[in-house]
Amino acid sequence: MTAIRVLIVDDHPVVREGLRGMLSGDPGIEVVGEAGTGKAAVDLALRLVPDVVLMDLRMPDMDGAEATERIVAANPMIRVLVITTYDTDRDILRAVEAGATGYLLKDTPRAALAQALRAASLGETVLAPPVAARLMTRIRTPRPQELTSREVEVLTQVAQGLTNEEIGRQLFIGVATVKTHLLHIFAKFGVDDRTAAVTVAMARGILTTPSSPERFD
């Protein structure tokens, strides 16, 4: 059986040495090279054409996500398996969107790492349990509904303290239409009043104008 050819990428020599040591005892895995930067990883990957790149995320000159994107774009047959200490939503999503086949944490045991490399070489998705849990939670969590441009206009007027009648005159719409827009905003934000709606909009960066929603009707 042909050994899986692996390129190790990490900016810390000690980590690279440790990963090489973990894999050296497996006759089915051959470490064909090492890189300490993202740019070097891209260059080596395209020159050596390994089966799997074991990729760190935080590195100088080019991070692991960008290096992953460049490698996969140039040769989709090269699988990239991220291995890092970071498991934030942002890091995970960037790596997955860049084309990584899997995402492991650096506390992965030797046997699990070898198994993950074999699976990745076949194009199978490999995720550390904590990473899989975070992704599932994100998928299951409904994304906040966005406001329409007109709803933003109405809420901007609310934030300035205008009444429904004044908003109607400013936007050339009827009071009933203003109230309908407000109801839609309340439903999207999960709130029950104008003050709360403005507070949510400010927190989400939808409104940046200082608010003074003291007037209600």
Phi, psi and omega in degrees: 000134181288134180289149176284124182271123188237135172253124181263129181234117177196142182279355178255115180304324181295321179293316178300317179297320180295318179295318178299319179296320179297326185267344187296333182277358181260113182294345181270002181231131179237120176278115185262351179180169178223149176221145182252358178221163179296318180297316179297326179298316179296312181300313182292319181299318181286336179274318184272336183048065177288165175287320182222137171257122177269103197250125171282162181261311185268107181216158178287158175067329176195124183283171185297327180294315179293319178298319178300313181300318182291320181295311182295323179294323182281326180210092183298344180282345176277122180269140178245123179246110182286136173225118189208170175267353185262131178228034177284157179303318183298314181296316182298311183295320179299317181294316181295316180295332179286344177113012179296140179283331182202174184214113180242160174258156187287355175267013179295128179297158183306311183297319180292325179295314179298317179296321180295322179295320178296316180295317180297322180297337178267001180086011180279145178283130181235121180228133173298143182311315179296326180290316178300320180296318180294319179295318180296319179298318180294320181295321184281342181277118181300138177283142179301138178286137181275150177277150173284167179298323179292320179296324176295320179298315180298314183292329176297319178293322177299317181298336179272002175089013182281150176279171178300320179296318180292322177297317179302317180292320180296321185259001179060045176226162181284160179298322179298323179293320177300313181296323178297316178299319180296319178298319178295320178296315180302316182295318181292325181270347182070037180237173184239355182212171185294317182299315180295322180297317179294319179299315179296316181297322178293318181296326181273358179081011179286323177245136177240353179285131177308131185262149173214064185279062183275343187260132184230158172203000000 
